[in-house]
Amino acid sequence: MDLSGHFVIRGLIDAHVHLSFGPGSGLRDPNPASWGRHIDQYLNAYLASGVTTVLDAGSSLDAIANIKSG
């Protein structure tokens, strides 16, 4: 495959996500106690869409600990 003049990347990067709420504001549960419960599903949704790297600078420390341990 000749890819001359093209860029090849391993995946997309989304540098502004909110994993506590999920991808898309329509999926946000209004109950703060439930925020972050479905992070595994959200990460799988990003991956299925071709996003391999996300940056979430606003999650709680508990949510970040759960992501790292999961």
LOGU-662214 format. One record per residue: z, x, y of N, C-alpha, C, CB in turn; residue in three letters. Coordinates in steps of 0.001 Angstrom, whole numbers, padded with zeros to 6 digits, always signed. Glycine has a CB too. Layout:
REM LOGU-662214
ZXYZXYZXYZXYALA ...
***
This chain:
REM LOGU-662214
+000000+000847-001157+000000+000000+000000+000000+000902+001232+001217-000969-000009MET -000976+000737+002067-001073+001532+003285-000319+000817+004403-002562+001773+003682ASP +000771+001421+004842+001577+000838+005905+001470+001636+007195+003025+000747+005472LEU +000394+002353+007352+000191+003131+008572+000248+002212+009791-001161+003884+008523SER +001012+002643+010792+001120+001866+012024+002103+000707+011950-000215+001341+012391GLY +002863+000617+010853+003835-000460+010693+005233+000121+010535+003480-001345+009482HIS +006236-000712+010762+007621-000337+010546+008121-001032+009288+008500-000701+011775PHE +008868-000308+008500+009470-000890+007303+010983-000761+007433+008949-000188+005994VAL +011666-001893+007326+013125-001871+007367+013649-002513+006087+013671-002614+008635ILE +014854-002154+005719+015447-002686+004488+015947-004110+004658+016587-001802+004034ARG +016262-004495+005837+016770-005841+006078+016978-006056+007567+018084-006078+005311GLY +017229-007280+007924+017449-007629+009320+018909-007423+009697+017029-009078+009586LEU +019151-007204+010971+020502-007026+011501+020763-008143+012505+020680-005610+012165ILE +021855-008857+012311+022280-009869+013279+023573-009362+013906+022478-011293+012601ASP +023488-008961+015155+024619-008329+015836+025466-009318+016631+024118-007247+016757ALA +025304-010608+016369+026136-011605+017050+026320-012793+016113+025493-012057+018413HIS +027302-012684+015230+027589-013778+014308+029032-014227+014480+027322-013353+012847VAL +029331-015396+013956+030689-015943+013969+031002-016393+012547+030835-017137+015002HIS +031489-015469+011720+031729-015778+010322+032838-016797+010119+032059-014529+009581LEU +033749-016905+011062+034816-017894+010926+034272-019317+011028+035887-017667+011990SER +033152-019498+011708+032591-020826+011916+031364-021093+011063+032244-021008+013358PHE +030713-020079+010576+029501-020250+009785+028253-020129+010620+029514-021577+009094GLY +027132-019880+009957+025861-019738+010682+025383-021088+011208+024783-019114+009771PRO +025326-021236+012483+024897-022502+013089+026078-023320+013545+024063-023309+012111GLY +026023-023806+014752+027164-024559+015292+027374-025891+014590+026970-024800+016772SER +026358-026409+013926+026491-027679+013223+027404-027602+012017+025150-028161+012794GLY +027684-026392+011535+028530-026215+010355+029985-025972+010711+028020-025069+009523LEU +030321-025947+011975+031688-025642+012389+032611-026810+012101+031734-025288+013875ARG +033647-026519+011377+034684-027508+011089+035646-027507+012273+035434-027195+009729ASP +035958-028664+012855+036828-028687+014034+038283-028298+013738+036800-030060+014646PRO +038652-028198+012475+040020-027864+012099+040190-026337+012015+040387-028528+010747ASN +040907-025698+012939+041069-024242+012921+041663-023703+011620+041936-023822+014068PRO +042442-024509+010913+043036-024052+009652+041968-023775+008601+044026-025091+009125ALA +040792-024368+008739+039732-024176+007756+038760-023053+008128+038970-025462+007582SER +038889-022511+009338+037963-021473+009765+038100-020249+008870+038209-021097+011235TRP +036989-019732+008421+036978-018540+007592+037068-018820+006100+038094-017659+007988GLY +037209-020067+005723+037332-020411+004308+036068-020158+003506+037716-021842+004174ARG +034933-020250+004141+033660-020191+003431+032851-018942+003789+032846-021433+003734HIS +033538-017878+004147+032845-016668+004590+031905-016135+003518+033853-015593+004973ILE +032308-016186+002252+031426-015716+001181+030107-016487+001182+032118-015855-000185ASP +030181-017789+001375+028969-018605+001416+028122-018263+002636+029327-020095+001424GLN +028782-018021+003770+028041-017672+004982+027315-016342+004795+028990-017601+006198TYR +028010-015355+004208+027385-014051+003984+026208-014174+003019+028415-013046+003438LEU +026353-014997+001991+025236-015218+001065+024059-015896+001758+025693-016063-000125ASN +024339-016800+002687+023267-017465+003432+022513-016464+004304+023838-018600+004300ALA +023256-015559+004964+022584-014522+005751+021710-013656+004851+023616-013648+006494TYR +022247-013229+003709+021504-012371+002801+020247-013066+002282+022389-011948+001636LEU +020356-014347+001944+019199-015109+001470+018124-015226+002548+019633-016502+001018ALA +018538-015097+003814+017590-015168+004936+017032-013801+005318+018263-015792+006144SER +017429-012755+004590+016921-011420+004866+017814-010592+005765+015585-011520+005478GLY +018962-011130+006151+019897-010397+007009+020837-009606+006105+020702-011372+007956VAL +020800-008276+006217+021629-007425+005364+022821-006835+006097+020798-006315+004790THR +022843-006961+007431+023931-006398+008234+024290-007397+009323+023529-005015+008853THR +025599-007668+009469+026062-008553+010528+027186-007883+011302+026530-009901+009951VAL +027332-008269+012555+028427-007797+013392+029146-009018+013941+027914-006868+014548LEU +030417-009116+013598+031252-010206+014089+032443-009581+014797+031711-011158+012924ASP +032428-009591+016115+033491-008952+016890+034591-009939+017270+032913-008318+018147ALA +034538-011161+016737+035500-012148+017169+036334-012771+016067+034805-013199+017879GLY +036205-012287+014835+036989-012871+013744+038449-012451+013831+036408-012462+012387SER +039299-013271+013228+040715-012928+013182+040923-011751+012240+041564-014142+012735SER +042034-011068+012395+042336-009932+011515+042479-010389+010072+043620-009220+011970LEU +042998-011590+009839+043109-012123+008482+041733-012311+007853+043871-013452+008491ASP +040795-012870+008618+039447-013091+008102+038781-011756+007773+038599-013879+009122ALA +038970-010760+008626+038381-009437+008377+038980-008826+007116+038607-008497+009588ILE +040289-008953+006938+040944-008426+005731+040396-009106+004484+042472-008620+005810ALA +040152-010415+004564+039597-011144+003416+038177-010691+003098+039610-012650+003685ASN +037389-010409+004123+036020-009930+003910+036058-008577+003221+035245-009835+005251ILE +036906-007687+003715+036990-006339+003148+037498-006353+001714+037894-005469+004000LYS +038409-007250+001394+038986-007270+000052+038112-008033-000941+040373-007885+000093SER +037202-008873-000409+036390-009727-001257+035300-009036-001923+035846-010808-000511GLY 
***
